[in-house]
Amino acid sequence: MAQDEPKLTAGEKAKVAWYIGRMAKRGLAGDEVYQRDLESKIERVLDGARKREASSAK
């Protein structure tokens, strides 16, 4: 996440928090548990927020 973090809406914050919670739960199962799907969902939310900020800045 080298890019600047965008400002998130309340809904986006809730989604990211939900995904992080699920990642933590999976992390309790062990280090070998697949989490890339949740990481990509978080990235998708952040990408959407970046696009929203870029379009509102124009």
Buried (B, 14 or more C-beta within 10 A) or exposed (E): EEEEEBEBEEEBEEBBEEBEEBBEEBEEEEEEEEBEEBEEBBEEBBEBBBEBEEEEEE
